[in-house]
Amino acid sequence: MKLERMDKILAARTEYSRKDAKKLVWQGRVRHNGKIATSPDAKVDLQADTLELDGKSLQIQEHLYLMLNKPAGVLSAARDPKQPTVLDLVPEKYRRSGLFPAGRLDKDTEGFVLITDDGDFAHRILSPKQHVEKTYHARIDGPVTDQMRAGFAEGVELEDGTRCRPAQLQLLEEGEQPLCRVVLTQGMYHQVKRMFLSYGRRVTWLKRVAMGGLALDETLAPGEAREISEIELKLLLAKI
């Protein structure tokens, strides 16, 4: 059980200040476990209780974990003055202070972005020491060779001399722009693109389809997000 003052929760989970949150309660606009709240300093159980503001349920749990299907053209950042970010795509009912993307995808890369306000959890997912797998689908502008497969498995040496950790490369679909599956256990800048470029191939399309043991929900359209369940969180951490 984790108890917290009602006005503090309202201020953290909405756009209202702490002072205005108190007024919301006094005005009878807040319901606590289905009943009209009367005291802003009432204690709320973040794990078991419910809060509603103007008839709409609030997400009051201590931490929030979202799976977002990022479309191309959106920045993996908390905010940007000129360009849309992944936080701009978060549905209103999930918006709260402290949210951030746990890890980044390039602007033109699509797929699974984890959004949370749990810094400790994000650190566990992103720490180089944990080797959490990130799985991508990529289209490239030339054939996949045995040399490339072997090189990925051994650890690609990038053009600047950096040696990558061993990775998996699998051909999923042949053609003029073959479709590949790449599994990494690290997250360097433009890593997938730079690995293929070491073999003279350019990535023409890239999508992250899984993190750890959790696959991107195929029912999520580009730009859509949903909560990650407790069972799914365990899948994210399955190999840690």
LUMDREN-296225 format. One line per 3 residues: number of its first residue (from 1); their letters; for each residue x, y, z of N, C-alpha, C. Coordinates in steps of 0.1 Angstrom, whole numbers. Example, Ala and Ser with C-alpha at 12.3 -4.5 7.8 and 13.67 -1.06 7.14 Angstrom:
// residues 2
1) as) 132 -57 78 123 -45 78 132 -33 78 ~ 128 -22 71 137 -11 71 129 0 79
// end
This chain:
// residues 240
1) mkl) 8 -12 0 0 0 0 9 12 0 ~ 6 22 -9 13 34 -10 3 46 -9 ~ 3 53 2 -7 64 3 -1 78 0
4) erm) -9 86 -6 -5 99 -10 -17 109 -9 ~ -14 122 -6 -24 132 -5 -32 134 -18 ~ -45 135 -18 -53 137 -30 -49 149 -38
7) dki) -46 161 -32 -43 173 -39 -29 171 -46 ~ -20 164 -40 -7 161 -46 -8 152 -58 ~ -17 142 -57 -19 133 -69 -25 141 -80
10) laa) -36 149 -77 -43 157 -88 -33 166 -95 ~ -24 172 -87 -15 182 -93 -5 174 -102 ~ -1 162 -98 9 154 -106 3 148 -118
13) rte) -10 145 -118 -16 137 -129 -25 146 -138 ~ -26 159 -135 -33 168 -144 -25 181 -146 ~ -31 190 -154 -24 203 -156 -26 213 -145
16) ysr) -33 209 -135 -37 219 -124 -25 220 -114 ~ -24 231 -108 -14 233 -97 -20 227 -84 ~ -12 226 -74 -16 221 -61 -28 229 -55
19) kda) -26 242 -57 -37 251 -52 -50 249 -59 ~ -49 248 -72 -61 246 -80 -67 232 -77 ~ -58 222 -75 -63 209 -72 -72 209 -59
22) kkl) -68 217 -50 -77 218 -37 -91 223 -41 ~ -91 233 -50 -104 239 -54 -112 229 -61 ~ -106 220 -69 -114 210 -76 -121 201 -67
25) vwq) -115 198 -56 -121 189 -45 -132 197 -39 ~ -130 209 -35 -140 217 -28 -152 220 -37 ~ -150 220 -50 -161 222 -59 -169 210 -62
28) grv) -165 198 -57 -172 186 -58 -169 179 -72 ~ -158 183 -78 -155 177 -92 -147 164 -91 ~ -143 160 -79 -135 149 -78 -142 137 -71
31) rhn) -141 125 -76 -147 114 -69 -136 104 -65 ~ -137 99 -52 -127 90 -47 -134 77 -44 ~ -130 67 -51 -137 54 -50 -152 55 -52
34) gki) -155 63 -62 -169 64 -66 -177 75 -58 ~ -172 80 -48 -179 90 -39 -173 104 -41 ~ -181 114 -40 -176 128 -41 -166 130 -30
37) ats) -154 135 -33 -144 138 -24 -147 151 -17 ~ -143 152 -4 -146 165 3 -133 171 9 ~ -122 163 10 -110 168 17 -98 166 8
40) pda) -92 177 4 -80 177 -5 -68 169 1 ~ -68 168 15 -56 162 21 -59 147 24 ~ -71 142 19 -74 128 22 -63 119 15
43) kvd) -60 108 22 -50 99 17 -56 89 6 ~ -49 87 -5 -53 78 -16 -43 67 -17 ~ -48 55 -18 -40 43 -21 -37 42 -36
46) lqa) -25 45 -40 -21 45 -54 -23 31 -61 ~ -23 21 -53 -24 7 -59 -39 2 -60 ~ -47 7 -51 -61 1 -49 -72 11 -52
49) dtl) -70 24 -50 -81 33 -51 -83 38 -65 ~ -94 45 -67 -97 52 -80 -100 66 -77 ~ -97 75 -87 -100 89 -87 -106 93 -100
52) eld) -116 101 -100 -122 106 -112 -123 122 -111 ~ -120 128 -122 -121 142 -123 -131 146 -134 ~ -142 153 -130 -152 156 -140 -157 144 -147
55) gks) -158 132 -140 -164 120 -146 -154 112 -153 ~ -141 116 -155 -131 109 -162 -121 103 -152 ~ -118 90 -154 -109 83 -146 -95 88 -148
58) lqi) -87 89 -137 -73 94 -137 -64 81 -135 ~ -53 81 -141 -43 71 -139 -35 75 -127 ~ -37 69 -116 -31 74 -103 -20 64 -98
61) qeh) -17 53 -105 -7 44 -100 7 52 -100 ~ 16 47 -91 28 54 -89 36 56 -101 ~ 37 46 -110 44 47 -122 36 42 -134
64) lyl) 39 48 -146 31 44 -158 41 39 -168 ~ 37 28 -175 45 22 -186 36 21 -198 ~ 41 27 -209 33 28 -221 41 22 -233
67) mln) 34 15 -242 40 10 -254 35 19 -265 ~ 44 26 -272 40 35 -283 45 29 -296 ~ 37 29 -306 41 26 -320 45 39 -327
70) kpa) 58 42 -327 62 55 -332 62 55 -347 ~ 56 65 -353 57 67 -368 69 74 -372 ~ 73 73 -384 84 81 -389 81 95 -388
73) gvl) 92 104 -386 90 118 -386 88 124 -373 ~ 88 116 -362 85 120 -348 98 118 -340 ~ 102 128 -332 114 127 -324 112 118 -311
76) saa) 122 110 -308 121 103 -295 127 112 -285 ~ 119 122 -280 124 131 -271 112 135 -262 ~ 114 141 -251 103 146 -242 97 158 -247
79) rdp) 105 167 -253 99 179 -259 109 185 -269 ~ 103 193 -278 111 200 -288 103 212 -293 ~ 109 224 -294 101 236 -297 96 236 -312
82) kqp) 102 228 -321 99 229 -335 93 217 -341 ~ 96 205 -335 91 192 -341 83 184 -332 ~ 74 176 -337 66 167 -328 74 156 -322
85) tvl) 71 153 -309 78 143 -302 69 131 -298 ~ 74 121 -293 66 109 -289 57 113 -278 ~ 61 122 -269 51 126 -258 39 134 -263
88) dlv) 41 140 -275 29 147 -281 18 136 -285 ~ 23 124 -287 13 113 -292 7 106 -280 ~ 11 108 -268 5 102 -256 -9 106 -254
91) pek) -19 97 -254 -33 100 -252 -35 109 -239 ~ -44 117 -239 -46 127 -228 -48 119 -215 ~ -55 108 -215 -58 101 -202 -45 96 -196
94) yrr) -34 94 -203 -21 89 -198 -11 101 -194 ~ -15 113 -198 -5 124 -196 -3 127 -181 ~ 10 128 -177 13 132 -164 27 138 -164
97) sgl) 31 144 -153 44 150 -153 55 139 -151 ~ 67 141 -157 78 132 -156 79 121 -166 ~ 69 120 -176 71 110 -186 82 113 -195
100) fpa) 88 102 -200 100 104 -210 101 91 -218 ~ 107 91 -230 109 79 -237 122 72 -232 ~ 120 59 -228 132 51 -223 139 46 -235
103) grl) 149 53 -239 157 50 -251 152 58 -263 ~ 159 58 -274 156 66 -285 156 58 -298 ~ 147 62 -307 148 58 -321 150 70 -330
106) dkd) 157 68 -341 160 78 -350 147 84 -355 ~ 147 97 -360 135 103 -364 128 95 -375 ~ 135 89 -384 129 82 -395 126 67 -392
109) teg) 129 63 -380 127 49 -376 114 48 -369 ~ 107 37 -372 94 34 -366 94 24 -355 ~ 83 22 -348 82 11 -339 81 14 -324
112) fvl) 85 3 -317 83 3 -302 91 13 -295 ~ 85 22 -288 91 31 -279 84 29 -265 ~ 92 27 -255 87 26 -241 87 40 -235
115) itd) 75 44 -230 74 57 -224 70 54 -209 ~ 77 61 -200 75 58 -186 79 71 -178 ~ 76 70 -165 81 80 -155 89 73 -144
118) dgd) 93 61 -147 100 53 -137 115 52 -142 ~ 123 61 -136 137 62 -140 145 50 -137 ~ 142 43 -125 150 31 -122 147 20 -132
121) fah) 134 18 -136 131 8 -145 137 11 -159 ~ 137 23 -163 143 27 -176 158 24 -176 ~ 164 27 -164 179 24 -163 181 9 -165
124) ril) 173 1 -159 175 -14 -160 174 -19 -175 ~ 164 -12 -182 162 -16 -196 174 -11 -205 ~ 179 0 -202 189 7 -211 203 5 -207
127) spk) 206 0 -195 220 -2 -190 227 -11 -199 ~ 239 -7 -204 247 -16 -213 251 -29 -206 ~ 251 -29 -193 255 -41 -185 244 -52 -186
130) qhv) 231 -48 -189 220 -57 -188 218 -65 -201 ~ 223 -59 -212 223 -66 -226 208 -70 -229 ~ 199 -60 -227 185 -63 -231 184 -62 -246
133) ekt) 178 -73 -252 177 -73 -266 167 -63 -272 ~ 171 -57 -283 162 -49 -291 161 -55 -305 ~ 149 -58 -310 147 -65 -323 142 -55 -333
136) yha) 148 -55 -345 144 -46 -356 141 -54 -368 ~ 132 -48 -376 130 -52 -390 136 -41 -399 ~ 144 -45 -409 150 -35 -417 150 -40 -432
139) rid) 148 -30 -441 149 -32 -455 162 -25 -459 ~ 170 -32 -468 183 -27 -472 183 -27 -487 ~ 193 -20 -493 193 -18 -507 202 -28 -515
142) gpv) 204 -40 -509 212 -50 -516 211 -63 -509 ~ 216 -74 -515 214 -87 -509 221 -89 -496 ~ 216 -99 -488 223 -103 -476 232 -115 -479
145) tdq) 245 -114 -475 255 -124 -478 259 -132 -466 ~ 265 -143 -468 270 -151 -457 281 -143 -449 ~ 288 -135 -456 298 -127 -449 292 -117 -440
148) mra) 281 -112 -443 273 -102 -435 268 -110 -422 ~ 262 -121 -424 257 -129 -413 268 -133 -403 ~ 279 -137 -409 290 -141 -400 296 -129 -393
151) gfa) 297 -118 -400 302 -105 -394 293 -100 -383 ~ 280 -100 -385 271 -96 -374 272 -105 -362 ~ 274 -118 -364 275 -128 -353 287 -126 -345
154) egv) 298 -122 -352 311 -120 -345 312 -106 -339 ~ 304 -96 -344 305 -83 -339 311 -73 -350 ~ 302 -65 -356 307 -57 -367 316 -46 -362
157) ele) 327 -44 -370 335 -32 -368 331 -21 -377 ~ 326 -10 -370 321 2 -378 332 9 -384 ~ 329 19 -393 338 26 -400 348 34 -392
160) dgt) 344 38 -380 352 46 -371 361 37 -362 ~ 360 24 -364 368 14 -356 361 8 -344 ~ 349 13 -341 342 8 -330 337 -6 -333
163) rcr) 339 -15 -323 335 -29 -324 322 -31 -317 ~ 312 -35 -324 298 -38 -319 298 -52 -312 ~ 289 -53 -303 287 -67 -297 281 -76 -308
166) paq) 283 -89 -306 276 -98 -315 262 -96 -316 ~ 256 -97 -329 242 -95 -331 237 -106 -341 ~ 224 -107 -341 218 -117 -350 213 -110 -363
169) lql) 215 -116 -374 210 -111 -387 203 -123 -394 ~ 191 -121 -397 183 -131 -404 176 -126 -416 ~ 176 -132 -427 169 -128 -439 154 -133 -438
172) lee) 145 -124 -438 131 -127 -437 124 -128 -451 ~ 129 -120 -460 122 -119 -473 132 -114 -483 ~ 134 -122 -494 143 -118 -505 136 -107 -514
175) geq) 144 -102 -523 139 -92 -532 149 -81 -535 ~ 144 -71 -542 153 -60 -546 157 -52 -533 ~ 148 -51 -523 152 -46 -510 148 -56 -500
178) plc) 157 -66 -497 153 -76 -488 150 -72 -474 ~ 141 -79 -467 137 -76 -454 145 -85 -444 ~ 151 -78 -434 160 -85 -425 155 -84 -410
181) rvv) 158 -93 -402 156 -92 -387 169 -91 -381 ~ 171 -80 -373 183 -78 -366 181 -77 -351 ~ 188 -84 -343 187 -84 -328 200 -79 -322
184) ltq) 199 -68 -315 210 -62 -308 209 -63 -293 ~ 221 -61 -286 220 -61 -272 227 -48 -267 ~ 228 -38 -276 233 -25 -272 225 -14 -280
187) gmy) 228 -2 -278 221 9 -285 229 21 -289 ~ 239 19 -297 247 30 -302 240 38 -312 ~ 244 50 -314 239 60 -323 238 54 -337
190) hqv) 226 54 -343 224 49 -357 230 35 -359 ~ 230 27 -349 238 14 -349 234 5 -361 ~ 221 2 -362 217 -7 -373 222 -2 -387
193) krm) 220 11 -389 223 17 -402 238 16 -404 ~ 246 19 -393 261 19 -394 266 4 -396 ~ 260 -5 -390 264 -19 -392 262 -24 -406
196) fls) 251 -21 -412 249 -25 -426 258 -17 -435 ~ 260 -4 -432 269 4 -440 283 -1 -441 ~ 287 -8 -430 300 -14 -430 302 -25 -441
199) ygr) 290 -30 -446 290 -40 -457 285 -34 -470 ~ 285 -20 -471 280 -14 -483 265 -14 -485 ~ 258 -16 -475 243 -16 -476 237 -4 -469
202) rvt) 227 2 -475 220 13 -469 206 8 -464 ~ 203 12 -452 189 9 -447 179 18 -453 ~ 169 13 -459 159 21 -466 146 22 -457
205) wlk) 145 13 -447 133 13 -438 137 6 -426 ~ 133 11 -414 137 5 -401 126 6 -391 ~ 123 -5 -384 113 -5 -374 117 -14 -362
208) rva) 116 -9 -350 118 -17 -338 105 -25 -335 ~ 106 -38 -334 95 -46 -333 94 -53 -319 ~ 105 -52 -311 104 -59 -298 115 -53 -289
211) mgg) 113 -53 -276 122 -50 -266 122 -61 -256 ~ 134 -67 -253 134 -78 -244 126 -89 -250 ~ 117 -95 -242 108 -105 -246 94 -100 -250
214) lal) 93 -87 -251 80 -81 -254 79 -75 -268 ~ 70 -81 -276 69 -76 -290 59 -65 -291 ~ 61 -56 -301 52 -45 -303 38 -51 -306
217) det) 28 -45 -300 14 -49 -302 10 -46 -317 ~ 7 -56 -325 4 -54 -339 -9 -46 -341 ~ -18 -45 -330 -30 -38 -332 -29 -23 -330
220) lap) -17 -19 -326 -14 -5 -324 -11 2 -338 ~ -19 11 -342 -16 18 -354 -4 28 -352 ~ 3 32 -362 13 42 -360 8 54 -352
223) gea) 15 58 -341 10 70 -333 2 66 -322 ~ -2 53 -321 -11 49 -310 -3 43 -298 ~ -8 44 -286 -1 39 -274 -11 32 -265
226) rei) -6 23 -257 -14 17 -246 -5 13 -235 ~ -12 10 -223 -5 6 -211 2 -7 -213 ~ 13 -9 -206 19 -22 -206 15 -29 -193
229) sei) 11 -41 -194 6 -48 -182 18 -53 -173 ~ 15 -58 -161 25 -63 -152 32 -75 -158 ~ 24 -84 -164 30 -96 -171 39 -92 -182
232) elk) 35 -81 -190 44 -77 -201 57 -70 -196 ~ 56 -64 -184 68 -58 -178 78 -69 -175 ~ 73 -80 -170 82 -91 -167 89 -96 -180
235) lll) 81 -96 -191 87 -100 -204 99 -91 -208 ~ 97 -78 -205 107 -68 -209 120 -72 -201 ~ 118 -76 -189 130 -79 -180 134 -94 -179
238) aki) 128 -102 -188 129 -116 -187 143 -121 -187 ~ 152 -114 -195 166 -119 -196 176 -112 -188 ~ 171 -103 -179 180 -96 -170 182 -104 -157
// end
